[in-house]
Amino acid sequence: MASPELHRFTLPNGLRVVLAPDASAPVVGVSVHYDVGFRSEPEGRTGFAHLFEHLMFQGSESLEKLAHFRHVQSSGGTFNGSTHPDYTDYYQVLPSAALERALFLEADRMRAPKLTEENLRNQIDVVKEEIRLNVLNRPYGGFPWILLPAVLFKTFANAHNGYGDFVDLESATVDDCAEFFDTYYSPANAVLTVAGDLDVETTKTLVEKHFGDVPARPRPERPSFAEPAPQGEVRHEHGDALAPLPAIAIGYRVPDPVTDIDGYLSYLVLAGVLADGDGSRLQQRLVHREGIVIDLNAGCGLFGPLEARDPDTFSITAIHAAEVSADQVVAAIDEELQKLAQEPPSAEELAKVTARWASTMHKEHDRLTNRTLGLGSAELLFGRAELIYELPERIASVTVDEVSAAAKALRPDSRALLFVKPTGGAQ
């Protein structure tokens, strides 16, 4: 789709606003991104950012529990929220006639969510059940996004479990929630994005009406989460009672996407050359020719590309046959990386990968939900919402030599290796 004109303004309370009009369908998306995620959690409060995301759906000082759900769904809309390493987002997509309703709802909970002991205890139980379902009672639960950071990184901010430890979750108090809200959920620490069928001046008036009187609070200073890359190869073994086959995850560091976006994108293209589609190098060798790997993936970011600031991760994961050693799989991956480091991919091979990426991105941003969230996260993380429209062209400009250089930089002496071993019983 064509890149829409973006309109920006900032309210006196510090709320940054991005408007992206598109009249192709009578639908509007509204998102709020807060500059707080897993990495902002204090020690002893693992999982707190995600827990707080749940609390933001539990009513406000002016609306009862489930009112947000009811108002959006009765308008024919959808909604959700999610927690990431560096931000938490909330969104709704509705018919454009319901725009003011969505703005009211987001402003209402930005002003004063309902933080009560009852709501907190209820949502702690909900989050614990979510962890049981997605991690503890599932084969390869938390692989690799929970398990790999603890091997690749050393600092608490980068290495800890963002889903949360049960002891930490159960010890959370209403006072902790109030302090977290006061610190991180200020208008000055957020970006409001409205995309779709909107009139710019009317929307600006509505934003000012509903968000303008949200009390201003200081924007928290974001600490640097930077830390050195591993000085050597770091290995860790994790037992999984539910896993039917062994698995490995190899983690490397990548360039800072904020200061070196094009360098970062060369690793994204490298991931495609290695593992995207049946014709990719690792798929061809490990899955089709040698048959030693059952499932294989490579990519930037543990949640996906451009989902976090520095430090971010390049990972290769594989589930392999039980009779095959993990070191055999790692050696084969190293050989393919070395081949790329010594001889760049052909222009034809690269073009297939970049064309697939461009197609995927255009398709994603054609969906209003993805576009709204993409604009908001790009504005928050990189200060440039329009980056999402530039990505296909920038990826297409990655050269074969840059992909080769990225492969060369993935060195065995600066990486983390995580081995998941089936235990067949209690860990």
Phi, psi and omega in degrees: 000156178290146180288124179282159174287134179259143179238128181239146167201164181232131179283160179304333179278002175100354181293124176271137186233135175236125177247133182229084183291143177202108187268018184289340178210148183281056184225149180224144176247138178231125177226152171232125177251125176256139184279065177204135180210201182306320188289347180271354183291137175285158176300141184087359180229043178300141180081004187290322180298318179291319176301318181292327175304317178298318182296333181290351177257009187257029178095176182220184178292343181243348180231140182284168177304140180075358180296320179302313179304311186296317183293321179289312183292326178290343176269001182083023184253174175235161183204163173183182175207162178204153181247136184232174180304321187241001178200164173234132182239154176224140181210161167213145176238124187220168168304143186300336178294342182261016182304313184297326179298316180295319179295318178300314183296317180291320178294325183296315181278339171292330182283315186191087174291158182275097181259097181235162177299320180298311179298319182297310182297320179299315183284332172300317178296321179296314181295318178299320178293324177297320178294318177300315184292316188267342184234297192290326184251025181230136175302137181060029180299131181077010180263124357259001196292331176273320190276322186290319181303325181293341178267321184282328185244163180245329184282151180302315184304317185271334190261342191282166181282109182289343176286327174110147173271140183302320180297316179296316181298315183291338181272357180294143180239165176298324177297322175300318180295316180297319179294319179297316179298312182298326183281312192252341185258035175278153177304325182291347180254021186224159173234125174261127178240132174234122183228150177114213187282090183218152170263127189301310184292320178296317180295320178299319178296318180293321177298315179297322181296314188268327183259344187297330182261009172293125186303135177286141172221156182300146174281124183294145177284124181277121179288160173283132177259012183297145173206154182296153173292159180304137176263073184126180178268126181250130183238147176210141178247135181236126177274135180230112183290340185258347183287128179280337183222156177289159180217157176227151171226130178248124183242135177231165173268151179235165178301155178295117182293341179285317184261343183217065184298321182289324174297320177298317184294334177296328176287326177297318178291320176303319178302321178294318178299322183283318195220003184268104177092163183297335182275356182289162190295311181289324177297315181299314185282305191280327182267310190270316183276308186267336176063032182261349182238138181267321182217142187212138177213155173214148179178171176263137177082135180285342175251352186132168184290147175058037178255359184207156171278186177291140001272139179239173195234140165253128182228148171236126180237148180209140168255126189234165182298148184295328183279356180260133179284150178299323180295329177295318178293316180298318180298319179295319178297316179299320179298318180292323176295319180295321177300316179292326179293326182274327181221115183300157174296159177288160178299324180293317179298317181293319182298323178298318182291313183292327177294322178294318178297315181298317179298317180297317182292318177298319180295316180299314186282350173285338175276126186298322179301309181295322181294315180299313180293322180294318177298316182294315181291323179294323177292318182290311186282321189242354180073015184214090178301326183294350179304325184296334178275342180272342188301315181303317180291321181291323176294320179296338181272355176296133184264165178297324180292326178291323176294319178297319179295322178296317179297320180295328182284344178277080189269144176297336182271014177208066183203168177244137177241121177249125180247121176262121182247124175297132180254336178067018181186190183297141179280000000 
